[in-house]
Amino acid sequence: MLLFEVFPLLDITPHELLLTPNMRHVLQVEGGPSSLRKKEDGNAIEIIFRITDSHIATVDENWEVKALQVGDTFLQYEIVQQKVADSE
């Protein structure tokens, strides 16, 4: 049997972000998978963010964006479901 989870569209705010070098901002996320933590069945769901030009800005695992230098770049994301290996 195959389980499907249909979830609300992911909404990341702000939709546009204007920072000066060395400024930081934590992204707000609404919607998406019902749980971003390990579920009872051993599956882990997470959102992975990437910045297209890491010379301009970075984003960490806590969804904090840090501006590095003047320029334009884009945020990409991927929702990943991973089966956590049994620790038996």
C-alpha positions in Angstrom: 0.0 0.0 0.0 1.3 3.5 -0.8 0.5 6.4 1.5 0.1 9.9 0.0 0.1 13.1 2.0 -1.4 16.1 0.2 -0.5 19.3 2.0 -1.2 23.0 1.6 1.1 25.0 -0.6 4.3 26.2 1.1 4.2 29.9 1.8 7.6 31.4 2.6 7.6 35.0 3.9 8.7 37.5 3.2 8.2 37.0 -0.6 11.0 39.6 -1.3 13.8 40.4 1.1 16.0 43.5 1.1 19.1 43.3 3.3 22.4 45.1 3.6 25.6 43.1 4.0 25.9 41.3 7.3 22.1 41.7 8.0 20.2 38.5 8.9 16.6 37.5 8.7 14.7 34.3 9.7 12.3 33.0 7.1 8.7 32.2 8.1 7.1 29.1 6.7 3.4 28.2 6.6 1.8 25.3 4.9 3.8 22.4 3.6 3.9 18.9 5.2 2.0 18.3 8.4 5.1 17.5 10.3 8.7 18.6 9.8 9.9 16.2 12.5 10.4 12.5 12.7 7.0 10.7 12.6 6.1 7.5 14.5 6.6 5.4 11.4 10.3 6.5 11.2 9.9 9.0 8.3 11.5 12.4 8.6 10.2 15.3 6.5 12.3 18.4 6.1 12.5 21.5 3.9 16.0 22.2 2.5 16.7 25.8 1.4 19.5 26.8 -1.0 20.6 30.2 -2.2 21.4 30.2 -5.9 24.5 32.5 -5.4 26.2 31.8 -2.1 28.5 34.8 -2.7 25.6 37.1 -2.2 23.8 35.4 0.7 23.6 32.2 2.7 20.8 30.3 4.4 21.3 27.9 7.3 19.4 24.9 8.7 17.4 27.3 11.0 16.1 29.1 7.9 18.2 32.2 8.7 19.3 34.2 5.7 22.5 36.2 6.0 23.5 38.9 3.4 27.1 38.8 2.4 27.6 41.3 -0.3 25.6 43.6 -2.7 23.7 41.7 -5.5 20.6 39.7 -6.3 20.1 36.0 -5.7 17.2 33.6 -5.3 16.0 31.1 -2.7 15.2 27.6 -3.8 13.6 24.9 -1.6 13.0 21.2 -1.7 10.7 19.1 0.5 12.4 15.8 1.3 11.0 12.8 3.0 13.6 10.3 4.2 13.1 6.9 5.8 15.1 6.9 9.0 17.1 3.8 9.4 16.2 1.5 12.3 18.7 1.6 15.2 18.2 -2.0 16.1 
